Amino acid sequence: MNQSRLYSPAVFVAVIAGVLPINMMRAGDDAKSTAVESGTIQRVLRLPARENNPRNSEGDFITLKDGRILFVYTHFTGGAADHSSAYLAGRYSSDGGRTWTQEDETIIENDGKQNIMSVSLLRLQDGRIALFYARKNSLHDLLPVMRISADEGVHWSEPLEIIPQNEVGYYVLNNDRVVQLKSGRIVVPLALHQNLPGSDRFNPNAKFLCYYSDDQGKTWQRGTEVVVETQPGGKQPYMQEPGLVELKDGTLMGFCRTNGGSQYVAFSQDGGQTFSELKPSQIISPVSPASIERIPSTGDLLLVWNNHQGIDAKLRGKRTPLTLAISKDEGKTWQQIQNIETNPNGWYCYTAIEFTKDGVLLGHCAGDRTKNNGLAESQITLVPLSVIYGK
């Protein structure tokens, strides 16, 4: 199996300079393609749009102490647009994610003027569950909030504000993005879009920064905005929808979707307070978020994204295929690259990752652009570790 590479900043410079070779897998012809219908990979839950429920999109998982798995996602009621009315709904699995309850349970009612969306669920080191989501009031007021449950999700606290009122703005928090570091620090990666006052136009270019808490979410500090490396030419790429993963040495790697042809990456040595420059990586992708988490049983990193290395021209810019890869060297190189969804009209994105005893659950948007806006339908996919490792 060939390897594709995600380089550290120093190695990336060497690649550009021609010192090191780039040996990437193509997205379509050369990447190993695994048929989801084969029986090894299973679509275990579909959440299609219905009457009075025109969209079901991004969510996150939490494994409860009794062994059940809870999936919380965004259930829209007032339309299918990002600003339409929505609340947080939940489904449960009692058999490791193979089957799910058939009816929604309301987890959090809509407490925003427009909606609430983009859930992150986190088991805190003190045993409680933290639920984070984005509360959307307007194009100028989108803020992350946190709720706590001490009884395994039966009841939730009142929302705790992360960003003070004097710093209100449009802060995008993706689903399954909040992390707790080995130190105990909670870090929330955010994209701040500075939309012009009085304007109803969205500014696609964001500033990547983190808020962090060292006291289990009671108080929060604001990190420094990350600087983006200047690229050749006059037009610079825009940054959106950052994510984080803690490396074994304590370094925090940040990654952002861009319109520059790849995920951009940066590194923090102080727990998300400051980062190195955001630079292009070899995670070639459209303007679509990637997800990276550590596989508990092996210690390797799992990457889920839309691999556009060598993509057919007809698929450029589209959020397909849905691709998996693993890294055994903390993100420097990627291997076992395989597509698990390949519908050319599919829209695969906003992936939540939850590891089970012998596999991984992926909760992701999976609409069909010939039938809906692509974000209207979500899916939970169960992938055995044996498939990920090609065994």
Residue, then its C-alpha position, 0 to 999 in steps of 0.5 A: m500500500n502506498q502512503s500519502r503524507l501530512y507533513s510537519p511545517a519543517v518537512f513540508v518546506a522540504v517537500i516544496a523545495g524538492v528535497l523529499p518526494i510526494n507519494m500520494m494516493r489518488a482519490g478514485d482510481d488508485a485508492k482502495s475502495t471498500a463497498v459499504e454494501s459488502g457486509t463488512i461496513q454497515r449503514v446502521l442508521r439513516l436519518p432522511a428528511r421528512e415532512n416538517n423535518p426538512r433536514n437532519s444533519e451533524g451530530d456527535f456520540i457519547t458512550l454511557k456508563d451502562g454501555r449504551i451509545l447516545f447520538v445527538y444530532t441537529h433536527f431541523t423543523g423550519g427549513a433546510a438552511d443553516h439558519s432555519s429553526a432546529y433543536l437537538a435530538g437523540r437516538y440510542s444504541s444498546d448493542g455497540g452501534r449495530t441497531w438504533t432506537q427508531e424515534d427521536e428523543t428531544i435532548i435540548e429544545n431550541d434556545g436560540k433565536q434561529n437555531i442550535m446545532s453542531v454538537s460536541l459531546l465530551r466525557l470529562q475527566d471527573g466523569r460528567i458529560a459535557l455537551f457543547y453546541a452553537r447557539k445561533n441568533s443572527l449573522h452577527d451572533l453565533l456563540p458556543v455554549m456548554r451544558i453539563s450532565a451528572d446523570e448520564g444525559v438524563h438532565w442537563s444544566e442551564p447553558l454556560e456561556i463560553i464567550p463574554q458578551n463584550e466579545v459577541g460575534y459569529y463563532v463557528l464551532n463544528n460538531d465533535r470538535v471539543v477536546q480535553l487534553k491529558s492535562g485536563r484542559i478543555v479546548v474549543p476550536l472556533a472560526l470567527h467570521q467578522n461579518l460587517p455590521g448591518s450587513d446580511r452577507f456572510n464573510p467566508n474568511a474566518k480567524f482560527l482561535c481557541y477558547y480554553s478552560d482549566d477548571q472544567g468549564k467554569t471559566w474560559q480564556r481566549g487564545t491568540e488568533v492563528v496567523v496564516e502563511t502568505q501564499p504565492g499570488g495576490k489571492q489568499p485562501y480563506m480558513q473555516e471550521p477548525g479541528l484539533v487532535e492532541l499528539k502523543d508528545g502533547t503538541l496540539m495539531g489544528f487543521c482547517r478546511t480552506n479553498g486552497g486545495s487542502q486542509y491547512v495545519a498548525f501546531s500548538q505547544d501551549g495547549g491551544q493558547t498560541f499556534s504556529e502559522l497555518k500552512p498547506s498540508q498534503i490532506i488534499s480536499p475540497v472546501s469540506p471539513a476533515s476529522i482526526e481522532r486517535i484509535p484507542s486500541t492501537g494508538d494510531l490516528l484515524l483521518v476521515w475526509n474527502n480525498h481529492q488527490g488526483i480527483d476526476a475533474k467532474l468531482r472537483g469541489k464536491r464532498t465525495p468520496l468519503t475516505l479513511a486513512i490511518s497514521k502510525d507516526e502522528g500524522k506525518t504519513w497516512q496509509q491504508i487509504q480507502n474510500i467507503e462511500t463513492n456516490p458521485n452525487g453524495w455529500y459526505c461531511y461533518t463526520a463524528i467519530e466514536f470508537t467501539k470495542d472492535g470498530v468505529l462509528l461515523g456519524h456524517c451527512a450523506g445526502d444526495r445532491t440530485k435529491n436534496n441540498g446534501l446536508a438534509e440527510s445523515q447516516i451512521t456508518l459502522v466500520p470494523l477495525s479489521v477493515i480499517y487495517g486491511k486485515 
